[in-house]
């Protein structure tokens, strides 16, 4: 979880870890193409920007290392 560990905001990092552990790469790719999930933002207390940052970090950590 290299990219997730670089996140400085605690709520964003916690949501990113949740996304990484609960969703597949394909699910995260689909989420990244859409709009931030209002229910998740409310539940986690995060902004649209934090949601996008967390999903992007979780998706990046699903990519194979080079």
N, C-alpha and C positions, 0 to 999 in steps of 0.2 A: 504494500500500500504506500508506495513511495510518494505519489502525487497527493494522496489524502493526507499523509503525515506533514506535508509542506503547508497545509492550510493553517492559518493563524487563528481564525475565529472558531471558538469552541462549538457553537451550534452548527456551523457549516460543516466542520469536521465530523461531528457526530452523525449528521444526516448523510454525509458522503460515505461513512463507514456502513451505515444502515443500507444505503443503496448498493454498495459493493457486495455486501453479504447476502442480500435478499433478491437481487435482480441479476439476470443474465446480461451478457454483453449486448445481445440483440434488443432486450427490453430497454436498456439504457440508451442505445442508439435511437430507438423510437422516441423515448422521452426527450432526448436532446433535440430532436427535430420539431417537437411540439412546444406548446406553451407551458410555463411552470404550473405545476399542480396546486390549485388553490387550497385543497384540503390538506395536503402535505405541508404547505407553507404555514397554514394556521396551526396545525398540530405541532410542528417543530419550532414555531416562532421565528421563522426566517423570511427574508425578503425575496423577491423574484431573482435578484442578482445572486444572492446566496444559494438559492435553489439551483440556478444554472451552474454556478461554480462547483457545487457539490456533485451534481450529475456529471459534469465534465471531468472532474477529478476521478470519480469512481469508474467512469468509462475508460479513461487513460490508464488506470491501474489494471483494467481487464486486458489491455493490449499486451502481447508477448514482448518480453524484454529483448533488446537487440544485442 
